């Protein structure tokens, strides 16, 4: 069964931001946004006359969440594997 989007979700779905806006609004470094784009993990939906790339806010938020989850699972355990002699 298909779920209908709420007004907030529909607005979020269409909202676009630049890497610089993502940095100031969300605390995601602009360099991370650009790296994700160069790795083809994030795609610009538009490029303006100045060459600024515009990304869907929903895509940026989803990728940030995936990155956070991956980082949580990749953290090493607190026990040291080195043995003292």
Secondary structure, 3 states (H helix, E strand, C coil): CCCCCCHHHHHHHHCEECHHHHHHHHCCCHHHHHHHHHCCCCCCCEECCCCCEEEEHHHHHHHHHHHHHHHHHHCCCCCCCCCCC
